[in-house]
Amino acid sequence: MFHSGELAVQQRMGQAEAAGHVGRSIRAEIPPVAASFLAEQPMVVLGAADPAGRLWASPLTGPAGFVHAVDEVTIDIDTRLDDADPLSVALAGEVEVGLIALQPQRRRRMRVNGTSAVRAGGVRITTEQVYANCPKYISRRQIREAAVPGPSGPVRRGRALTTAAAEMIGAADTFFVATADADGHADASHRGGNTGFLQVLSPTRLRWPDYRGNSMFMTLGNIVVQPRCGLLLADWSTGALLYLTGRAELIWDATAFAPGAQCAVDFTVDEVIERPSALAVRWGPPELSPNNP
């Protein structure tokens, strides 16, 4: 069920037994409750590798129902990424993907891992893993708008964080992470915490604490065996998007931890993409999770 990296982190954390128990909830089929949940969402985030092998996390948005289960192992998404998105080329063919659907107003989320293929009008995912996540560390927000985005403005690309990018990171209480295992099986996950939990150490280096979650350590386990990693942040009031791709490393030194953290993750930036007003979904101000340390 778990690969070597996940098992190694579970053992080191002393949570192997808990992981085995939680892992029994993972299935290849989409249960009815998961299908209903997906059909309610105006946004999902996909994690995948581009043709150069770099990992990115990218959002897809649309009206409720634009993501829907076709059968027990098939999900259709009735939209495509635009050409400015770093995963647009990858999703034009067949690729391993991770998907996360986050419902901030109810602090709910679910994840899907599988294979994506292009279809008329969108994307089709054949599922390999489907499971729910606990509501820990999700900031409660109301969704204010879910519409077709207008012109997003000029795309800025670079090898280091700009001042604006660093400010967005410093204000974040939510971001998304794309990772993959040694065989290329991709995963998309969510990280949440108090404002400032994602730290800018330099224009090319970030750090975040890892808090206890479902004990399976899919994200950390992937990083152990495959350090490539992608991050996605949004300014939920303006729709600005910040995409980062680079490499991640687990930091076990207790002096690097924030209060309540099991370990920390250091992220080295390889490329930065800034897209103003690119996201159609707007979220209201956060009600931070009571589980945040």
Order of alpha helices (4+ residues) and beta strands (2+ residues): alpha-alpha-alpha-beta-beta-beta-beta-beta-beta-beta-beta-beta-alpha-beta-beta-beta-beta-alpha-beta-beta-beta-beta
